[in-house]
Amino acid sequence: MARTYDELLQEQATAAVQVLGAHHTSWNRTVEMLPLDDPRSGLVTWDHTIKLHPDRVVKDLREMFDTAGQQHDESTLRRYREALRVLLHENVHLLAAAGTSHGMGADAYQEPAKEILEEATTEIATQQNLNEYIKALDLEAVAPGISRERTEPAYGEYVPAVETFAEEIGDASGHSGREVIRQMAVVNAENKFSVAAGLLYDQKLASLAPAQAREGSVQAIAEAMQPAFAAIHGFDPDDPQDIQMSELAGLMAARAGGKKADELTKYWQANQDLRRSIDAGLSASTPLRGPQTPGHGAAPGRSESPDRDGRRPEAGSARPASHRTRGD
């Protein structure tokens, strides 16, 4: 429950963990102001600081608490809701799995496909859970009617790709698209593709392949998904053709991952003797290089990561509602 702006800042991260079902938040309990001329509404740094725009976010949140309990018109409630959208978006960025942090995804964020998946997943999860966030903080009592309003999503050029991707992965793995989004949202940028790939692996391969094969297989599936996303990097959110191509890219990415999973499935179906020997510990030193059947190559192992150039722009994220400027 938040009854003042300061209380909101104290409870913002805990509420995000609760609503998304995350392991923990990486937030360092520091909130700073962006420069007034910064086009972004908010961002998080790689050292886990939240930065908010003083006019587009902080001013509206303070006003909301200063007028607590009062009735407001729709435009005012939308301003307040947009400020909360930015706040939740930044907090979703900071969610992480056990033993990891948001900052551990800094290098991965430099890769176009992973940047797209990070930002669009974060925004979709924000939109899907904003009312629950408002409920967890009891903000309907502060701004009556705010839960009925809606705000436009940021990253409109990437959201269709990730929505389609999540639905396709969900259909193939026995999950809802919303659950796929949630599971990807609570890990950092380095691990999001692996979460989606892991869902396919668990559905198609877990009963066929030895445990030692999981890591390399998941990485192979994840890598197959990425080129389609990378191809839409830099798309225009105001170009209808780009939006249409974005949706297609999500479908292509999911199908590429599914195809790789099917290839691995066929391999292990044809090599169950190898699987049994690995499970028994007889071939543990070379688990993925056993006998092969005609027409099947060796099951792909783990590939080396590409070199990084060392640049680490801030993960940023919450664009203004017009989403004309990039949030990185």
Phi and psi restraints in degrees (value plus and minus 20) as a CYANA .aco file:
   2 ALA   PHI    -139.9   -99.9
   2 ALA   PSI     105.3   145.3
   3 ARG   PHI    -136.5   -96.5
   3 ARG   PSI     -26.1    13.9
   4 THR   PHI    -159.2  -119.2
   4 THR   PSI     145.1   185.1
   5 TYR   PHI     -80.9   -40.9
   5 TYR   PSI     -62.1   -22.1
   6 ASP   PHI     -83.2   -43.2
   6 ASP   PSI     -58.6   -18.6
   7 GLU   PHI     -86.0   -46.0
   7 GLU   PSI     -57.1   -17.1
   8 LEU   PHI     -78.8   -38.8
   8 LEU   PSI     -65.8   -25.8
   9 LEU   PHI     -83.1   -43.1
   9 LEU   PSI     -54.6   -14.6
  10 GLN   PHI     -89.7   -49.7
  10 GLN   PSI     -53.6   -13.6
  11 GLU   PHI    -121.7   -81.7
  11 GLU   PSI     -28.6    11.4
  12 GLN   PHI     -76.3   -36.3
  12 GLN   PSI     -65.7   -25.7
  13 ALA   PHI     -93.2   -53.2
  13 ALA   PSI     -61.7   -21.7
  14 THR   PHI     -81.3   -41.3
  14 THR   PSI     -60.6   -20.6
  15 ALA   PHI     -84.3   -44.3
  15 ALA   PSI     -59.2   -19.2
  16 ALA   PHI     -84.6   -44.6
  16 ALA   PSI     -62.7   -22.7
  17 VAL   PHI     -79.9   -39.9
  17 VAL   PSI     -64.0   -24.0
  18 GLN   PHI     -84.2   -44.2
  18 GLN   PSI     -68.3   -28.3
  19 VAL   PHI     -88.3   -48.3
  19 VAL   PSI     -59.5   -19.5
  20 LEU   PHI    -109.0   -69.0
  20 LEU   PSI     -29.1    10.9
  21 GLY   PHI      48.5    88.5
  21 GLY   PSI      16.8    56.8
  22 ALA   PHI    -103.3   -63.3
  22 ALA   PSI     143.0   183.0
  23 HIS   PHI     -91.2   -51.2
  23 HIS   PSI     -66.9   -26.9
  24 HIS   PHI    -184.4  -144.4
  24 HIS   PSI     149.8   189.8
  25 THR   PHI    -125.6   -85.6
  25 THR   PSI     126.9   166.9
  26 SER   PHI    -108.7   -68.7
  26 SER   PSI     -22.1    17.9
  27 TRP   PHI     -73.6   -33.6
  27 TRP   PSI     114.4   154.4
  28 ASN   PHI    -112.5   -72.5
  28 ASN   PSI      -7.9    32.1
  29 ARG   PHI      48.2    88.2
  29 ARG   PSI       6.0    46.0
  30 THR   PHI    -138.6   -98.6
  30 THR   PSI     110.9   150.9
  31 VAL   PHI    -142.3  -102.3
  31 VAL   PSI     106.7   146.7
  32 GLU   PHI    -143.2  -103.2
  32 GLU   PSI     145.7   185.7
  33 MET   PHI    -117.3   -77.3
  33 MET   PSI     118.5   158.5
  34 LEU   PHI     -95.8   -55.8
  34 LEU   PSI     136.8   176.8
  35 PRO   PHI     -81.4   -41.4
  35 PRO   PSI     130.1   170.1
  36 LEU   PHI     -79.7   -39.7
  36 LEU   PSI     -51.6   -11.6
  37 ASP   PHI    -108.6   -68.6
  37 ASP   PSI     -13.5    26.5
  38 ASP   PHI     -94.1   -54.1
  38 ASP   PSI     108.9   148.9
  39 PRO   PHI     -92.9   -52.9
  39 PRO   PSI     -33.6     6.4
  40 ARG   PHI    -104.9   -64.9
  40 ARG   PSI     131.1   171.1
  41 SER   PHI    -109.3   -69.3
  41 SER   PSI     -45.7    -5.7
  42 GLY   PHI    -189.3  -149.3
  42 GLY   PSI     141.9   181.9
  43 LEU   PHI    -181.6  -141.6
  43 LEU   PSI     146.4   186.4
  44 VAL   PHI    -142.0  -102.0
  44 VAL   PSI     121.8   161.8
  45 THR   PHI    -109.6   -69.6
  45 THR   PSI     147.4   187.4
  46 TRP   PHI     -93.1   -53.1
  46 TRP   PSI     -31.3     8.7
  47 ASP   PHI    -116.3   -76.3
  47 ASP   PSI      -9.1    30.9
  48 HIS   PHI      59.6    99.6
  48 HIS   PSI       8.9    48.9
  49 THR   PHI    -112.4   -72.4
  49 THR   PSI     119.2   159.2
  50 ILE   PHI    -113.2   -73.2
  50 ILE   PSI     113.3   153.3
  51 LYS   PHI    -140.7  -100.7
  51 LYS   PSI     111.0   151.0
  52 LEU   PHI    -143.3  -103.3
  52 LEU   PSI     128.6   168.6
  53 HIS   PHI     -95.8   -55.8
  53 HIS   PSI     110.5   150.5
  54 PRO   PHI     -85.2   -45.2
  54 PRO   PSI     -50.9   -10.9
  55 ASP   PHI    -111.7   -71.7
  55 ASP   PSI     -69.0   -29.0
  56 ARG   PHI     -97.9   -57.9
  56 ARG   PSI     -36.5     3.5
  57 VAL   PHI    -145.9  -105.9
  57 VAL   PSI     -82.0   -42.0
  58 VAL   PHI     -83.7   -43.7
  58 VAL   PSI     -64.6   -24.6
  59 LYS   PHI     -79.4   -39.4
  59 LYS   PSI     -63.3   -23.3
  60 ASP   PHI     -88.9   -48.9
  60 ASP   PSI     -58.1   -18.1
  61 LEU   PHI     -87.3   -47.3
  61 LEU   PSI     -61.2   -21.2
  62 ARG   PHI     -83.8   -43.8
  62 ARG   PSI     -60.9   -20.9
  63 GLU   PHI     -82.6   -42.6
  63 GLU   PSI     -59.6   -19.6
  64 MET   PHI     -79.3   -39.3
  64 MET   PSI     -63.5   -23.5
  65 PHE   PHI     -95.5   -55.5
  65 PHE   PSI     -52.4   -12.4
  66 ASP   PHI     -85.6   -45.6
  66 ASP   PSI     -44.7    -4.7
  67 THR   PHI    -133.1   -93.1
  67 THR   PSI      10.5    50.5
  68 ALA   PHI     -73.2   -33.2
  68 ALA   PSI     112.2   152.2
  69 GLY   PHI      67.8   107.8
  69 GLY   PSI     -33.3     6.7
  70 GLN   PHI     -97.9   -57.9
  70 GLN   PSI     135.8   175.8
  71 GLN   PHI    -103.9   -63.9
  71 GLN   PSI     119.4   159.4
  72 HIS   PHI    -149.8  -109.8
  72 HIS   PSI     137.1   177.1
  73 ASP   PHI     -96.0   -56.0
  73 ASP   PSI     151.0   191.0
  74 GLU   PHI     -82.3   -42.3
  74 GLU   PSI     -59.3   -19.3
  75 SER   PHI     -85.5   -45.5
  75 SER   PSI     -57.1   -17.1
  76 THR   PHI     -87.6   -47.6
  76 THR   PSI     -63.6   -23.6
  77 LEU   PHI     -83.6   -43.6
  77 LEU   PSI     -55.0   -15.0
  78 ARG   PHI     -87.3   -47.3
  78 ARG   PSI     -56.1   -16.1
  79 ARG   PHI     -82.0   -42.0
  79 ARG   PSI     -65.2   -25.2
  80 TYR   PHI     -84.1   -44.1
  80 TYR   PSI     -62.8   -22.8
  81 ARG   PHI     -85.4   -45.4
  81 ARG   PSI     -59.0   -19.0
  82 GLU   PHI     -82.0   -42.0
  82 GLU   PSI     -60.4   -20.4
  83 ALA   PHI     -82.7   -42.7
  83 ALA   PSI     -59.6   -19.6
  84 LEU   PHI     -89.9   -49.9
  84 LEU   PSI     -53.5   -13.5
  85 ARG   PHI     -80.4   -40.4
  85 ARG   PSI     -65.5   -25.5
  86 VAL   PHI     -79.9   -39.9
  86 VAL   PSI     -65.6   -25.6
  87 LEU   PHI     -81.2   -41.2
  87 LEU   PSI     -65.4   -25.4
  88 LEU   PHI     -88.0   -48.0
  88 LEU   PSI     -60.9   -20.9
  89 HIS   PHI     -73.7   -33.7
  89 HIS   PSI     -68.1   -28.1
  90 GLU   PHI     -85.0   -45.0
  90 GLU   PSI     -56.8   -16.8
  91 ASN   PHI     -89.2   -49.2
  91 ASN   PSI     -53.7   -13.7
  92 VAL   PHI     -85.4   -45.4
  92 VAL   PSI     -59.2   -19.2
  93 HIS   PHI     -73.4   -33.4
  93 HIS   PSI     -55.2   -15.2
  94 LEU   PHI    -104.2   -64.2
  94 LEU   PSI     -25.7    14.3
  95 LEU   PHI     -91.0   -51.0
  95 LEU   PSI     124.6   164.6
  96 ALA   PHI    -171.4  -131.4
  96 ALA   PSI     138.5   178.5
  97 ALA   PHI    -101.3   -61.3
  97 ALA   PSI     147.3   187.3
  98 ALA   PHI     -76.4   -36.4
  98 ALA   PSI     114.8   154.8
  99 GLY   PHI      57.1    97.1
  99 GLY   PSI     -13.1    26.9
 100 THR   PHI    -149.6  -109.6
 100 THR   PSI     153.5   193.5
 101 SER   PHI    -165.1  -125.1
 101 SER   PSI     145.6   185.6
 102 HIS   PHI     -76.1   -36.1
 102 HIS   PSI     -63.6   -23.6
 103 GLY   PHI     -82.6   -42.6
 103 GLY   PSI     -43.0    -3.0
 104 MET   PHI     -88.8   -48.8
 104 MET   PSI     -31.9     8.1
 105 GLY   PHI    -116.0   -76.0
 105 GLY   PSI      -9.6    30.4
 106 ALA   PHI     -81.3   -41.3
 106 ALA   PSI     -66.2   -26.2
 107 ASP   PHI     -86.4   -46.4
 107 ASP   PSI     -62.0   -22.0
 108 ALA   PHI     -80.7   -40.7
 108 ALA   PSI     -53.4   -13.4
 109 TYR   PHI     -84.3   -44.3
 109 TYR   PSI     -39.8     0.2
 110 GLN   PHI     -93.8   -53.8
 110 GLN   PSI     -37.0     3.0
 111 GLU   PHI    -103.7   -63.7
 111 GLU   PSI     105.3   145.3
 112 PRO   PHI     -70.4   -30.4
 112 PRO   PSI     -66.0   -26.0
 113 ALA   PHI     -82.4   -42.4
 113 ALA   PSI     -60.7   -20.7
 114 LYS   PHI     -94.9   -54.9
 114 LYS   PSI     -52.0   -12.0
 115 GLU   PHI     -82.6   -42.6
 115 GLU   PSI     -66.0   -26.0
 116 ILE   PHI     -79.9   -39.9
 116 ILE   PSI     -68.0   -28.0
 117 LEU   PHI     -85.2   -45.2
 117 LEU   PSI     -58.3   -18.3
 118 GLU   PHI     -82.0   -42.0
 118 GLU   PSI     -70.6   -30.6
 119 GLU   PHI     -91.7   -51.7
 119 GLU   PSI     -65.4   -25.4
 120 ALA   PHI     -90.8   -50.8
 120 ALA   PSI     -58.9   -18.9
 121 THR   PHI     -81.6   -41.6
 121 THR   PSI     -63.8   -23.8
 122 THR   PHI     -80.7   -40.7
 122 THR   PSI     -62.6   -22.6
 123 GLU   PHI     -90.3   -50.3
 123 GLU   PSI     -61.2   -21.2
 124 ILE   PHI     -83.4   -43.4
 124 ILE   PSI     -64.6   -24.6
 125 ALA   PHI     -81.1   -41.1
 125 ALA   PSI     -56.3   -16.3
 126 THR   PHI     -83.3   -43.3
 126 THR   PSI     -68.6   -28.6
 127 GLN   PHI     -83.2   -43.2
 127 GLN   PSI     -60.6   -20.6
 128 GLN   PHI     -89.2   -49.2
 128 GLN   PSI     -47.5    -7.5
 129 ASN   PHI    -135.9   -95.9
 129 ASN   PSI     -13.5    26.5
 130 LEU   PHI     -83.5   -43.5
 130 LEU   PSI     -60.8   -20.8
 131 ASN   PHI     -85.2   -45.2
 131 ASN   PSI     -56.8   -16.8
 132 GLU   PHI     -86.7   -46.7
 132 GLU   PSI     -55.0   -15.0
 133 TYR   PHI     -84.3   -44.3
 133 TYR   PSI     -65.2   -25.2
 134 ILE   PHI     -80.1   -40.1
 134 ILE   PSI     -61.5   -21.5
 135 LYS   PHI     -85.7   -45.7
 135 LYS   PSI     -63.7   -23.7
 136 ALA   PHI     -82.0   -42.0
 136 ALA   PSI     -52.1   -12.1
 137 LEU   PHI    -113.9   -73.9
 137 LEU   PSI     -20.3    19.7
 138 ASP   PHI      37.0    77.0
 138 ASP   PSI      22.9    62.9
 139 LEU   PHI    -106.8   -66.8
 139 LEU   PSI     -30.1     9.9
 140 GLU   PHI     -83.5   -43.5
 140 GLU   PSI     -51.5   -11.5
 141 ALA   PHI     -91.2   -51.2
 141 ALA   PSI     -45.7    -5.7
 142 VAL   PHI    -103.0   -63.0
 142 VAL   PSI     -62.9   -22.9
 143 ALA   PHI    -149.5  -109.5
 143 ALA   PSI      61.9   101.9
 144 PRO   PHI     -74.8   -34.8
 144 PRO   PSI     110.2   150.2
 145 GLY   PHI      74.9   114.9
 145 GLY   PSI     -25.2    14.8
 146 ILE   PHI     -85.4   -45.4
 146 ILE   PSI     -47.8    -7.8
 147 SER   PHI     -90.8   -50.8
 147 SER   PSI     -39.6     0.4
 148 ARG   PHI    -104.7   -64.7
 148 ARG   PSI     -37.2     2.8
 149 GLU   PHI    -101.0   -61.0
 149 GLU   PSI     147.2   187.2
 150 ARG   PHI    -154.6  -114.6
 150 ARG   PSI     131.5   171.5
 151 THR   PHI    -144.6  -104.6
 151 THR   PSI     130.0   170.0
 152 GLU   PHI     -93.6   -53.6
 152 GLU   PSI     123.1   163.1
 153 PRO   PHI     -93.7   -53.7
 153 PRO   PSI     127.0   167.0
 154 ALA   PHI    -100.2   -60.2
 154 ALA   PSI     152.4   192.4
 155 TYR   PHI      34.6    74.6
 155 TYR   PSI      24.7    64.7
 156 GLY   PHI     -82.2   -42.2
 156 GLY   PSI     -40.3    -0.3
 157 GLU   PHI     -99.9   -59.9
 157 GLU   PSI     -37.6     2.4
 158 TYR   PHI    -130.2   -90.2
 158 TYR   PSI     -45.5    -5.5
 159 VAL   PHI     -76.8   -36.8
 159 VAL   PSI     -63.8   -23.8
 160 PRO   PHI     -79.5   -39.5
 160 PRO   PSI     -56.3   -16.3
 161 ALA   PHI     -83.2   -43.2
 161 ALA   PSI     -66.3   -26.3
 162 VAL   PHI     -95.7   -55.7
 162 VAL   PSI     -54.0   -14.0
 163 GLU   PHI     -80.8   -40.8
 163 GLU   PSI     -67.1   -27.1
 164 THR   PHI     -85.0   -45.0
 164 THR   PSI     -63.6   -23.6
 165 PHE   PHI     -76.9   -36.9
 165 PHE   PSI     -67.6   -27.6
 166 ALA   PHI     -84.6   -44.6
 166 ALA   PSI     -60.3   -20.3
 167 GLU   PHI     -84.5   -44.5
 167 GLU   PSI     -62.8   -22.8
 168 GLU   PHI     -86.3   -46.3
 168 GLU   PSI     -63.9   -23.9
 169 ILE   PHI     -84.7   -44.7
 169 ILE   PSI     -58.8   -18.8
 170 GLY   PHI     -82.9   -42.9
 170 GLY   PSI     -65.5   -25.5
 171 ASP   PHI     -80.9   -40.9
 171 ASP   PSI     -58.3   -18.3
 172 ALA   PHI     -98.8   -58.8
 172 ALA   PSI     -38.4     1.6
 173 SER   PHI    -136.6   -96.6
 173 SER   PSI     -18.5    21.5
 174 GLY   PHI      61.4   101.4
 174 GLY   PSI       6.8    46.8
 175 HIS   PHI    -144.7  -104.7
 175 HIS   PSI     142.5   182.5
 176 SER   PHI     -98.2   -58.2
 176 SER   PSI     135.4   175.4
 177 GLY   PHI     -79.4   -39.4
 177 GLY   PSI     -56.5   -16.5
 178 ARG   PHI     -82.7   -42.7
 178 ARG   PSI     -59.8   -19.8
 179 GLU   PHI     -89.1   -49.1
 179 GLU   PSI     -56.1   -16.1
 180 VAL   PHI     -81.1   -41.1
 180 VAL   PSI     -64.7   -24.7
 181 ILE   PHI     -79.2   -39.2
 181 ILE   PSI     -66.3   -26.3
 182 ARG   PHI     -80.2   -40.2
 182 ARG   PSI     -65.4   -25.4
 183 GLN   PHI     -85.9   -45.9
 183 GLN   PSI     -56.0   -16.0
 184 MET   PHI     -92.5   -52.5
 184 MET   PSI     -51.2   -11.2
 185 ALA   PHI     -90.1   -50.1
 185 ALA   PSI     -45.5    -5.5
 186 VAL   PHI    -115.4   -75.4
 186 VAL   PSI      -4.6    35.4
 187 VAL   PHI    -146.9  -106.9
 187 VAL   PSI     143.6   183.6
 188 ASN   PHI    -100.1   -60.1
 188 ASN   PSI     159.3   199.3
 189 ALA   PHI     -80.8   -40.8
 189 ALA   PSI     -48.5    -8.5
 190 GLU   PHI     -89.6   -49.6
 190 GLU   PSI     -46.1    -6.1
 191 ASN   PHI    -129.3   -89.3
 191 ASN   PSI     -23.2    16.8
 192 LYS   PHI     -85.2   -45.2
 192 LYS   PSI     -66.4   -26.4
 193 PHE   PHI     -82.9   -42.9
 193 PHE   PSI     -55.9   -15.9
 194 SER   PHI     -85.7   -45.7
 194 SER   PSI     -53.4   -13.4
 195 VAL   PHI     -82.2   -42.2
 195 VAL   PSI     -68.4   -28.4
 196 ALA   PHI     -83.0   -43.0
 196 ALA   PSI     -62.7   -22.7
 197 ALA   PHI     -84.3   -44.3
 197 ALA   PSI     -58.1   -18.1
 198 GLY   PHI     -84.0   -44.0
 198 GLY   PSI     -54.0   -14.0
 199 LEU   PHI     -84.1   -44.1
 199 LEU   PSI     -61.8   -21.8
 200 LEU   PHI     -86.2   -46.2
 200 LEU   PSI     -63.5   -23.5
 201 TYR   PHI     -79.5   -39.5
 201 TYR   PSI     -67.4   -27.4
 202 ASP   PHI     -83.9   -43.9
 202 ASP   PSI     -52.4   -12.4
 203 GLN   PHI     -96.7   -56.7
 203 GLN   PSI     -60.4   -20.4
 204 LYS   PHI    -122.5   -82.5
 204 LYS   PSI     -49.7    -9.7
 205 LEU   PHI    -139.0   -99.0
 205 LEU   PSI     -40.7    -0.7
 206 ALA   PHI     -76.7   -36.7
 206 ALA   PSI     -54.0   -14.0
 207 SER   PHI    -105.8   -65.8
 207 SER   PSI     -26.1    13.9
 208 LEU   PHI    -129.8   -89.8
 208 LEU   PSI     -55.4   -15.4
 209 ALA   PHI    -118.6   -78.6
 209 ALA   PSI     133.9   173.9
 210 PRO   PHI     -90.6   -50.6
 210 PRO   PSI     135.7   175.7
 211 ALA   PHI     -76.7   -36.7
 211 ALA   PSI     -54.3   -14.3
 212 GLN   PHI     -85.7   -45.7
 212 GLN   PSI     -37.6     2.4
 213 ALA   PHI    -105.5   -65.5
 213 ALA   PSI     -31.4     8.6
 214 ARG   PHI     -82.6   -42.6
 214 ARG   PSI     -69.9   -29.9
 215 GLU   PHI     -79.8   -39.8
 215 GLU   PSI     -69.8   -29.8
 216 GLY   PHI     -86.0   -46.0
 216 GLY   PSI     -56.3   -16.3
 217 SER   PHI     -88.2   -48.2
 217 SER   PSI     -63.2   -23.2
 218 VAL   PHI     -81.6   -41.6
 218 VAL   PSI     -61.2   -21.2
 219 GLN   PHI     -84.8   -44.8
 219 GLN   PSI     -60.3   -20.3
 220 ALA   PHI     -82.2   -42.2
 220 ALA   PSI     -61.5   -21.5
 221 ILE   PHI     -85.5   -45.5
 221 ILE   PSI     -64.5   -24.5
 222 ALA   PHI     -81.9   -41.9
 222 ALA   PSI     -60.9   -20.9
 223 GLU   PHI     -86.5   -46.5
 223 GLU   PSI     -53.1   -13.1
 224 ALA   PHI     -86.6   -46.6
 224 ALA   PSI     -46.5    -6.5
 225 MET   PHI     -96.6   -56.6
 225 MET   PSI     -43.8    -3.8
 226 GLN   PHI     -97.3   -57.3
 226 GLN   PSI     -55.5   -15.5
 227 PRO   PHI     -76.4   -36.4
 227 PRO   PSI     -58.4   -18.4
 228 ALA   PHI     -83.6   -43.6
 228 ALA   PSI     -57.0   -17.0
 229 PHE   PHI     -90.4   -50.4
 229 PHE   PSI     -63.6   -23.6
 230 ALA   PHI     -78.6   -38.6
 230 ALA   PSI     -50.9   -10.9
 231 ALA   PHI     -86.9   -46.9
 231 ALA   PSI     -39.9     0.1
 232 ILE   PHI    -123.0   -83.0
 232 ILE   PSI     -13.1    26.9
 233 HIS   PHI     -82.1   -42.1
 233 HIS   PSI     110.9   150.9
 234 GLY   PHI      67.7   107.7
 234 GLY   PSI     -12.1    27.9
 235 PHE   PHI     -82.1   -42.1
 235 PHE   PSI     139.0   179.0
 236 ASP   PHI    -116.0   -76.0
 236 ASP   PSI     101.1   141.1
 237 PRO   PHI     -87.8   -47.8
 237 PRO   PSI     -33.3     6.7
 238 ASP   PHI    -120.9   -80.9
 238 ASP   PSI     -15.3    24.7
 239 ASP   PHI    -122.2   -82.2
 239 ASP   PSI      91.5   131.5
 240 PRO   PHI     -76.2   -36.2
 240 PRO   PSI     -54.3   -14.3
 241 GLN   PHI     -88.3   -48.3
 241 GLN   PSI     -58.3   -18.3
 242 ASP   PHI     -84.3   -44.3
 242 ASP   PSI     -58.9   -18.9
 243 ILE   PHI     -83.6   -43.6
 243 ILE   PSI     -61.9   -21.9
 244 GLN   PHI     -84.5   -44.5
 244 GLN   PSI     -62.2   -22.2
 245 MET   PHI     -88.7   -48.7
 245 MET   PSI     -50.2   -10.2
 246 SER   PHI     -82.7   -42.7
 246 SER   PSI     -66.1   -26.1
 247 GLU   PHI     -80.6   -40.6
 247 GLU   PSI     -61.1   -21.1
 248 LEU   PHI     -84.7   -44.7
 248 LEU   PSI     -57.6   -17.6
 249 ALA   PHI     -82.2   -42.2
 249 ALA   PSI     -59.4   -19.4
 250 GLY   PHI     -83.1   -43.1
 250 GLY   PSI     -59.8   -19.8
 251 LEU   PHI     -85.0   -45.0
 251 LEU   PSI     -64.1   -24.1
 252 MET   PHI     -84.3   -44.3
 252 MET   PSI     -59.4   -19.4
 253 ALA   PHI     -84.1   -44.1
 253 ALA   PSI     -64.8   -24.8
 254 ALA   PHI     -84.8   -44.8
 254 ALA   PSI     -61.4   -21.4
 255 ARG   PHI     -89.3   -49.3
 255 ARG   PSI     -54.5   -14.5
 256 ALA   PHI     -84.8   -44.8
 256 ALA   PSI     -61.4   -21.4
 257 GLY   PHI     -84.5   -44.5
 257 GLY   PSI     -60.2   -20.2
 258 GLY   PHI     -84.4   -44.4
 258 GLY   PSI     -58.3   -18.3
 259 LYS   PHI     -84.5   -44.5
 259 LYS   PSI     -63.6   -23.6
 260 LYS   PHI     -84.1   -44.1
 260 LYS   PSI     -59.8   -19.8
 261 ALA   PHI     -82.7   -42.7
 261 ALA   PSI     -58.4   -18.4
 262 ASP   PHI     -86.4   -46.4
 262 ASP   PSI     -58.5   -18.5
 263 GLU   PHI     -81.6   -41.6
 263 GLU   PSI     -63.5   -23.5
 264 LEU   PHI     -87.7   -47.7
 264 LEU   PSI     -55.8   -15.8
 265 THR   PHI     -81.2   -41.2
 265 THR   PSI     -66.6   -26.6
 266 LYS   PHI     -82.2   -42.2
 266 LYS   PSI     -59.1   -19.1
 267 TYR   PHI     -80.2   -40.2
 267 TYR   PSI     -69.8   -29.8
 268 TRP   PHI     -94.2   -54.2
 268 TRP   PSI     -47.6    -7.6
 269 GLN   PHI     -82.0   -42.0
 269 GLN   PSI     -54.6   -14.6
 270 ALA   PHI    -107.3   -67.3
 270 ALA   PSI     -25.6    14.4
 271 ASN   PHI    -150.5  -110.5
 271 ASN   PSI      26.0    66.0
 272 GLN   PHI     -89.9   -49.9
 272 GLN   PSI     -47.0    -7.0
 273 ASP   PHI     -84.2   -44.2
 273 ASP   PSI     -62.7   -22.7
 274 LEU   PHI     -81.3   -41.3
 274 LEU   PSI     -65.0   -25.0
 275 ARG   PHI     -77.3   -37.3
 275 ARG   PSI     -66.1   -26.1
 276 ARG   PHI     -84.9   -44.9
 276 ARG   PSI     -57.1   -17.1
 277 SER   PHI     -89.1   -49.1
 277 SER   PSI     -57.3   -17.3
 278 ILE   PHI     -86.1   -46.1
 278 ILE   PSI     -64.8   -24.8
 279 ASP   PHI     -80.1   -40.1
 279 ASP   PSI     -52.2   -12.2
 280 ALA   PHI    -101.8   -61.8
 280 ALA   PSI     -24.3    15.7
 281 GLY   PHI      65.1   105.1
 281 GLY   PSI      -8.1    31.9
 282 LEU   PHI    -102.7   -62.7
 282 LEU   PSI     -42.5    -2.5
 283 SER   PHI    -149.9  -109.9
 283 SER   PSI      11.6    51.6
 284 ALA   PHI     -83.2   -43.2
 284 ALA   PSI     -45.1    -5.1
 285 SER   PHI     -93.8   -53.8
 285 SER   PSI     -43.5    -3.5
 286 THR   PHI    -156.6  -116.6
 286 THR   PSI      45.3    85.3
 287 PRO   PHI     -88.1   -48.1
 287 PRO   PSI     -42.6    -2.6
 288 LEU   PHI    -133.2   -93.2
 288 LEU   PSI      -2.2    37.8
 289 ARG   PHI    -147.1  -107.1
 289 ARG   PSI      18.5    58.5
 290 GLY   PHI    -105.3   -65.3
 290 GLY   PSI    -191.6  -151.6
 291 PRO   PHI     -77.5   -37.5
 291 PRO   PSI     130.8   170.8
 292 GLN   PHI    -146.2  -106.2
 292 GLN   PSI     129.4   169.4
 293 THR   PHI    -111.4   -71.4
 293 THR   PSI     136.8   176.8
 294 PRO   PHI     -74.5   -34.5
 294 PRO   PSI     115.2   155.2
 295 GLY   PHI      65.0   105.0
 295 GLY   PSI     -19.1    20.9
 296 HIS   PHI    -144.8  -104.8
 296 HIS   PSI     110.8   150.8
 297 GLY   PHI    -105.1   -65.1
 297 GLY   PSI     154.0   194.0
 298 ALA   PHI     -83.9   -43.9
 298 ALA   PSI     124.7   164.7
 299 ALA   PHI     -81.1   -41.1
 299 ALA   PSI     111.2   151.2
 300 PRO   PHI     -80.6   -40.6
 300 PRO   PSI     119.2   159.2
 301 GLY   PHI    -118.7   -78.7
 301 GLY   PSI    -182.5  -142.5
 302 ARG   PHI    -100.8   -60.8
 302 ARG   PSI     113.7   153.7
 303 SER   PHI    -116.5   -76.5
 303 SER   PSI     140.8   180.8
 304 GLU   PHI     -96.5   -56.5
 304 GLU   PSI     127.3   167.3
 305 SER   PHI     -96.6   -56.6
 305 SER   PSI     127.6   167.6
 306 PRO   PHI     -88.2   -48.2
 306 PRO   PSI     137.9   177.9
 307 ASP   PHI     -85.2   -45.2
 307 ASP   PSI     129.8   169.8
 308 ARG   PHI    -124.9   -84.9
 308 ARG   PSI     134.1   174.1
 309 ASP   PHI    -115.6   -75.6
 309 ASP   PSI     -19.2    20.8
 310 GLY   PHI      67.3   107.3
 310 GLY   PSI     -29.1    10.9
 311 ARG   PHI     -96.4   -56.4
 311 ARG   PSI     119.3   159.3
 312 ARG   PHI    -156.9  -116.9
 312 ARG   PSI      53.3    93.3
 313 PRO   PHI     -81.8   -41.8
 313 PRO   PSI     132.4   172.4
 314 GLU   PHI     -86.6   -46.6
 314 GLU   PSI     123.7   163.7
 315 ALA   PHI     -95.3   -55.3
 315 ALA   PSI      91.4   131.4
 316 GLY   PHI    -142.0  -102.0
 316 GLY   PSI    -110.3   -70.3
 317 SER   PHI     112.1   152.1
 317 SER   PSI    -100.1   -60.1
 318 ALA   PHI     -96.5   -56.5
 318 ALA   PSI      82.9   122.9
 319 ARG   PHI     -97.1   -57.1
 319 ARG   PSI     141.6   181.6
 320 PRO   PHI     -81.5   -41.5
 320 PRO   PSI     146.9   186.9
 321 ALA   PHI     -79.0   -39.0
 321 ALA   PSI     -49.3    -9.3
 322 SER   PHI     -90.5   -50.5
 322 SER   PSI     -39.0     1.0
 323 HIS   PHI      17.6    57.6
 323 HIS   PSI      30.2    70.2
 324 ARG   PHI    -108.1   -68.1
 324 ARG   PSI     -44.9    -4.9
 325 THR   PHI    -131.9   -91.9
 325 THR   PSI     130.0   170.0
 326 ARG   PHI     -95.0   -55.0
 326 ARG   PSI     130.7   170.7
 327 GLY   PHI    -121.6   -81.6
 327 GLY   PSI       5.1    45.1
